[in-house]
Amino acid sequence: MVSFSVRFSDDFPALNVAQYRGQDPRMLIVSTVPGITGVLLVLLLFVMCTASTYCVRVSNYEIFWYSHHLFMVFYVTLIVHVSGGTLKYQSNVKAHPPGCIPSNLSSGSWTGHRDARERGGGSQKVCREEALFQPHFPQTWLWISAPLCWYCAERFYRFIRSSADPVIIVSIISHPCDVIELHMLRRGFKPRPGQYILVNCPRVSSFENHPFTLTSCPTEKSETFGIHFRALGDWTSRFSQLLLQPSDSSMISMKQPQMVYVDGPFSGASEEVLNYEVSLCVAGGIGITPFACVLHALLDDWRQYKLRRLYLVWVCRELQAFYWFADLLCSLSERLWQENRPDFLNVQLYLSDTQGLQSIGEERYRFLSSRLQIGRPNWKVLFQEIGRANHLKKVGVFCCGPKGISRVLHALCNSSPRSQTVFEYNKESFI
């Protein structure tokens, strides 16, 4: 806008955005379409980028969610931004070639051309008419409209698919550390272990869809599927309060069914756990959920999969967190022992909170208590042990946990092991 004000053209007034030379650029910003939409574009980008930072996403996910959808307003504003006619082209080049001498030199508006004639002599062409300028045809919509329409069509399809058949909530179980286990039923729903779904509850928020990894899939014995989620953010806290009713037992019954819609399933990195002969699964806290579905699949029938050895490392701050899937781990271990495959499952539990000695004292969880260690894993030693036990094999490494653990595992996978065991790294999303 400063350039439009300073470089005011007296020879070609049609090119000017400013009304006169030296016009206040701030007036051009608030009085022109490019100025207003340009400021709005900058503000939209600032809000979206700021709300996308890690601290905002963790502290208040709803701010990130709603501000993220301002991209629709951004694209519409971008289309309007180029429709102000600021950029123009000359439409009569043949009748008025660039640098031509005007036929009427007495006009004060042609001083530049009069000087050009004096410098260039009489060899220059004579203008047959004044220069005419037309705004460029806006082309931004050609590049934006197709992806935008495709996105809207995909969102509409997902809305129809998820809202056509609400799920039936079969059971709700309250676990320690504010973790809720939700079992649902939906006709024709056939996910695979390692996939995730989007959950929408209109009574909490009609517009928010939150991803949750499946912790159990439908089988021949049971058609239900389940998720585990921790009440940390605003949405999950309100969702858990809506689901739970006061009760003396951990199994909660609902007075009236809640409308819950599910979209998916969608693929995740943990789907590949069962496609390796040897897999290492590392979980931090609630990050165990992608691997819980794998454990359920192995408990149902481990022979149908390629996987023949599974290393599971689970790191938690609270001892009570291990009870989320304690029954599942013990049941799978007992079945593998009964089928003479005790080496199939290798479980290592680490309690990172070292303040005070803690242990799992229940007799039925003896399998877990013998594998509980205080502190944090020595990842380098763990990789060396796995490499020696699986010489010349390919090991799939899967991680769903904090970034610190993920970076260490990724670096170890990229290093050259002496045992010549190949470690392939796969990362699950973990916020």
C-alpha positions in Angstrom: 0.0 0.0 0.0 2.9 2.4 0.6 4.1 1.7 -3.0 0.7 2.5 -4.4 0.8 5.9 -2.5 4.3 6.9 -3.4 4.5 5.7 -7.0 1.4 7.4 -8.2 1.2 7.5 -12.0 0.1 10.7 -13.7 0.5 9.2 -17.1 -1.8 6.2 -16.5 -4.4 7.1 -13.8 -6.2 3.8 -14.4 -3.3 1.9 -12.8 -3.5 3.8 -9.6 -5.0 2.2 -6.5 -4.5 5.5 -4.5 -6.8 8.4 -5.3 -3.9 10.9 -5.3 -0.2 11.0 -4.7 0.8 10.7 -1.1 -2.5 9.3 0.1 -2.2 7.7 3.6 -1.5 4.0 3.1 -3.6 3.2 6.2 -6.6 4.6 4.4 -5.9 2.3 1.4 -5.8 -0.7 3.7 -9.2 0.0 5.2 -10.9 1.3 2.0 -9.8 -1.3 -0.6 -10.7 -5.0 -1.0 -7.1 -6.2 -1.2 -6.2 -4.2 2.0 -9.1 -5.5 4.1 -8.8 -9.1 3.0 -5.0 -9.0 3.3 -5.2 -8.0 6.9 -7.8 -10.6 7.5 -5.6 -13.3 5.9 -2.7 -12.4 8.2 -4.9 -12.5 11.3 -6.3 -15.9 10.3 -2.9 -17.4 9.7 -1.7 -16.0 13.0 -4.6 -17.5 14.9 -4.3 -20.9 13.2 -0.5 -21.1 13.6 -0.6 -20.1 17.3 -3.4 -22.5 18.1 -1.5 -25.3 16.4 1.4 -25.2 18.8 2.0 -28.1 21.1 1.2 -26.3 24.3 -2.2 -25.1 23.1 -3.1 -28.5 21.7 -2.3 -30.2 25.0 -3.8 -27.6 27.4 -7.0 -26.9 25.4 -7.6 -29.1 22.4 -10.9 -27.4 21.6 -9.1 -24.1 20.8 -7.0 -26.0 18.3 -9.9 -27.9 16.9 -12.2 -24.9 16.2 -9.4 -22.5 15.1 -8.1 -25.2 12.7 -11.3 -25.1 10.8 -10.8 -21.4 10.0 -8.9 -22.6 6.9 -12.4 -22.6 5.2 -12.7 -18.8 5.9 -9.0 -18.4 4.9 -9.6 -19.9 1.4 -12.7 -18.0 0.8 -11.0 -14.7 1.8 -8.1 -15.6 -0.5 -10.5 -15.9 -3.4 -12.0 -12.5 -2.6 -8.5 -11.0 -2.1 -7.6 -11.2 -5.8 -10.9 -10.0 -7.0 -10.2 -6.3 -6.1 -8.8 -5.6 -9.5 -5.4 -4.3 -8.3 -3.4 -6.1 -10.9 -4.2 -4.9 -14.4 -2.9 -5.5 -18.0 -3.1 -3.3 -21.1 -5.8 -4.5 -23.4 -5.0 -2.3 -26.5 -1.3 -3.0 -27.1 -1.7 -2.8 -30.9 -3.4 0.6 -30.8 -1.1 1.8 -28.1 2.3 0.0 -28.2 4.4 0.5 -25.0 6.6 3.6 -25.4 4.6 5.1 -28.3 4.3 8.8 -28.9 0.8 10.2 -28.2 -0.8 12.0 -31.1 -1.8 14.9 -28.9 1.3 16.2 -27.0 -0.4 19.2 -25.7 -2.0 17.2 -22.9 -0.2 17.6 -19.6 -0.8 14.0 -18.7 1.7 12.9 -21.4 4.8 14.5 -20.1 6.7 11.2 -19.9 6.0 10.4 -23.6 7.0 13.9 -24.7 10.4 13.4 -23.0 10.7 10.0 -24.6 10.1 11.6 -28.1 12.8 14.2 -27.4 15.3 11.5 -26.4 14.4 9.0 -29.1 13.8 11.2 -32.1 11.0 10.7 -34.6 11.5 6.9 -35.1 9.0 5.9 -32.4 5.4 4.8 -33.2 2.5 7.2 -32.7 -0.3 6.1 -30.3 -3.6 5.8 -32.1 -5.6 5.9 -28.8 -5.0 6.2 -25.1 -3.9 3.1 -23.1 -6.7 1.0 -21.8 -6.2 -1.3 -18.8 -8.3 -4.3 -17.6 -8.0 -6.2 -14.3 -6.6 -9.7 -14.5 -9.1 -12.5 -14.4 -8.9 -14.1 -10.9 -7.4 -17.6 -11.1 -7.0 -18.4 -7.5 -10.4 -20.2 -7.4 -9.2 -22.5 -10.1 -6.6 -24.0 -7.8 -8.6 -23.8 -4.6 -12.1 -24.7 -5.5 -11.5 -28.3 -6.5 -9.6 -29.4 -3.3 -12.1 -27.4 -1.2 -15.1 -29.1 -2.9 -13.4 -32.5 -2.5 -12.9 -31.9 1.2 -16.5 -30.8 1.7 -17.7 -33.8 -0.1 -15.5 -36.1 2.0 -16.7 -34.5 5.2 -20.3 -34.8 4.1 -19.9 -38.4 3.3 -18.3 -39.1 6.7 -21.1 -37.3 8.4 -23.8 -39.4 6.5 -21.8 -42.6 7.2 -21.4 -41.9 10.9 -24.8 -40.5 11.7 -26.9 -43.0 9.8 -26.5 -45.7 12.4 -25.7 -44.7 16.0 -23.8 -47.3 18.0 -25.3 -49.2 20.9 -23.4 -48.8 24.2 -23.2 -52.2 25.7 -21.1 -51.5 28.9 -19.1 -48.8 30.6 -16.3 -49.7 33.0 -14.5 -47.2 35.2 -10.8 -48.0 35.7 -8.2 -46.4 38.0 -6.5 -43.1 37.0 -9.7 -41.6 35.4 -9.7 -44.2 32.5 -13.1 -45.2 31.0 -13.6 -48.4 29.1 -16.5 -48.2 26.6 -17.9 -51.3 24.8 -20.1 -50.6 21.8 -22.1 -52.5 19.2 -22.7 -51.6 15.5 -24.0 -53.8 12.8 -21.6 -54.6 10.0 -18.6 -52.9 11.7 -15.5 -54.9 11.0 -12.3 -53.1 12.1 -8.8 -54.6 12.3 -6.4 -54.6 15.3 -4.4 -51.4 15.4 -7.0 -49.2 13.7 -8.8 -46.2 15.3 -12.2 -44.6 15.1 -13.7 -41.1 15.5 -16.3 -40.7 18.2 -18.9 -38.0 18.2 -21.4 -37.3 21.0 -23.9 -34.5 20.2 -24.7 -33.9 23.9 -21.0 -33.0 24.5 -20.3 -31.2 21.2 -22.0 -31.6 17.8 -19.0 -30.6 15.8 -16.1 -32.4 17.5 -14.9 -35.8 16.5 -12.2 -37.3 18.7 -9.9 -40.2 17.6 -9.6 -43.2 19.9 -7.6 -46.4 19.2 -9.6 -49.6 19.3 -8.7 -51.8 22.3 -10.9 -54.7 21.2 -12.4 -55.7 17.8 -15.4 -57.8 17.0 -14.8 -61.5 16.9 -16.8 -64.7 16.2 -17.5 -64.9 19.9 -18.5 -61.3 20.5 -19.6 -58.6 18.0 -18.8 -55.7 20.4 -15.7 -53.4 20.0 -14.2 -51.2 22.7 -12.1 -48.2 23.4 -10.2 -46.9 26.5 -9.9 -43.1 27.1 -8.5 -41.0 29.8 -10.5 -38.0 31.1 -7.9 -35.3 30.6 -9.2 -32.6 28.3 -12.5 -30.7 28.3 -14.3 -33.0 25.8 -13.2 -36.3 27.4 -14.1 -35.0 30.9 -17.6 -34.0 29.9 -18.0 -37.2 27.9 -17.0 -39.3 30.9 -19.3 -37.3 33.2 -22.2 -37.9 30.8 -21.6 -41.6 30.6 -21.0 -42.4 34.3 -23.6 -42.6 36.9 -23.0 -43.0 40.7 -22.6 -46.7 41.5 -21.0 -48.8 44.1 -19.3 -51.1 41.6 -16.8 -50.3 38.8 -19.3 -51.5 36.2 -21.6 -48.6 35.5 -25.2 -48.8 34.2 -26.8 -46.0 32.3 -30.3 -44.7 33.2 -30.9 -43.7 29.6 -28.9 -44.5 26.4 -26.7 -41.7 25.1 -26.4 -41.0 21.4 -22.9 -41.7 20.3 -21.8 -41.8 16.6 -18.7 -43.6 15.3 -16.9 -42.9 12.1 -14.2 -45.3 10.7 -12.3 -47.4 11.1 -9.1 -45.7 10.0 -5.7 -47.3 9.5 -2.9 -46.8 12.1 0.8 -47.8 12.3 0.0 -50.6 14.9 -1.8 -52.6 12.2 1.6 -53.9 11.1 2.4 -55.5 14.5 0.8 -58.8 13.4 2.6 -58.7 10.1 6.1 -59.2 11.5 7.5 -62.5 12.8 9.0 -60.6 15.8 7.6 -57.3 17.1 8.6 -54.9 19.9 5.8 -52.8 21.2 6.7 -49.9 23.5 3.9 -48.0 25.3 3.9 -45.0 27.7 0.8 -44.7 30.0 -2.4 -44.6 28.0 -0.3 -45.3 24.9 -0.9 -49.0 25.5 -4.3 -48.8 23.8 -3.1 -49.6 20.2 -1.4 -52.7 21.5 -4.3 -53.9 23.6 -6.3 -54.6 20.5 -3.4 -56.7 19.3 -3.3 -58.6 22.5 -7.1 -59.3 22.2 -6.6 -60.6 18.7 -3.8 -63.0 19.9 -6.0 -64.2 22.8 -8.7 -65.0 20.3 -6.5 -67.0 17.9 -2.8 -66.3 17.7 -2.1 -69.0 15.1 -3.8 -67.1 12.2 -1.2 -64.4 12.3 2.4 -64.2 11.1 3.6 -63.0 14.6 5.5 -65.6 16.6 7.2 -63.5 19.3 6.0 -60.3 20.9 8.0 -58.0 23.2 5.8 -55.6 25.2 7.4 -52.8 27.2 4.9 -50.7 29.2 6.1 -47.6 31.2 3.7 -45.9 33.6 3.9 -43.3 36.4 1.1 -44.8 38.5 1.0 -48.4 39.6 -2.8 -48.5 39.2 -2.4 -47.9 35.5 -1.2 -51.5 35.0 -4.6 -52.7 36.1 -6.2 -51.4 32.9 -5.2 -54.5 31.0 -4.0 -56.8 33.8 -6.7 -59.4 33.2 -5.9 -59.4 29.5 -2.2 -59.8 29.9 -2.6 -62.6 32.4 -5.2 -64.4 30.3 -3.0 -64.3 27.2 0.0 -65.5 29.2 -1.9 -68.4 30.7 -3.2 -69.5 27.3 0.2 -69.4 25.7 1.6 -71.5 28.5 -1.2 -74.0 28.1 -0.4 -74.3 24.4 3.3 -74.7 25.1 4.3 -71.3 23.8 5.7 -69.5 26.8 8.3 -67.7 24.7 5.7 -66.1 22.5 5.0 -63.1 24.9 7.7 -61.2 26.7 6.2 -58.5 29.0 8.3 -55.9 30.8 6.5 -53.4 33.1 8.3 -50.3 34.4 7.1 -48.0 37.1 8.8 -44.6 36.6 7.7 -43.2 39.9 10.4 -44.3 42.3 9.0 -42.6 45.4 8.3 -45.5 47.7 8.3 -49.2 47.0 5.2 -50.4 45.2 4.2 -53.8 43.8 1.2 -55.7 42.5 0.1 -57.8 45.4 -2.9 -59.7 44.0 -2.3 -63.4 43.6 -4.2 -63.6 40.3 -1.7 -61.0 38.9 1.4 -63.0 39.8 2.5 -62.9 36.2 2.6 -59.1 36.2 4.1 -58.7 39.6 7.1 -60.9 38.6 7.7 -58.6 35.6 7.4 -55.2 37.3 10.5 -53.1 37.6 11.1 -49.8 39.3 12.7 -47.1 37.1 13.0 -46.8 33.4 14.2 -49.2 30.7 17.7 -49.3 29.4 16.8 -49.2 25.7 20.2 -50.0 24.4 20.5 -53.1 26.5 17.0 -54.2 25.5 17.8 -53.9 21.8 21.0 -55.9 22.3 19.1 -58.7 24.0 16.4 -58.8 21.3 19.1 -58.7 18.6 20.9 -61.7 20.1 17.7 -63.7 20.5 16.5 -62.9 17.0 19.7 -63.1 14.9 19.3 -62.2 11.2 15.6 -61.5 11.7 13.5 -58.4 11.0 12.0 -56.9 14.1 9.1 -54.4 13.9 9.4 -51.7 16.5 6.3 -49.9 17.4 6.0 -46.9 19.8 3.1 -45.0 21.3 4.4 -42.8 24.0 6.2 -39.5 24.8 8.5 -38.0 22.2 11.6 -38.7 24.3 11.1 -42.4 24.1 10.2 -42.2 20.5 13.4 -40.4 19.6 15.6 -42.9 21.4 13.9 -45.9 19.8 14.2 -44.3 16.4 17.9 -43.6 16.8 18.5 -47.2 18.0 16.6 -48.6 15.0 18.8 -46.5 12.6 22.0 -47.7 14.2 23.9 -50.7 12.9 23.4 -53.6 15.4 26.2 -56.1 15.8 23.7 -59.0 15.7 22.7 -58.0 12.2 19.1 -57.9 13.3 17.1 -55.4 11.3 14.9 -53.1 13.4 12.1 -51.3 11.5 10.7 -48.3 13.3 6.9 -47.5 13.3 5.4 -44.6 15.3 1.9 -44.3 16.5 0.4 -40.8 17.1 0.6 -39.8 20.8 -0.5 -36.3 22.0 
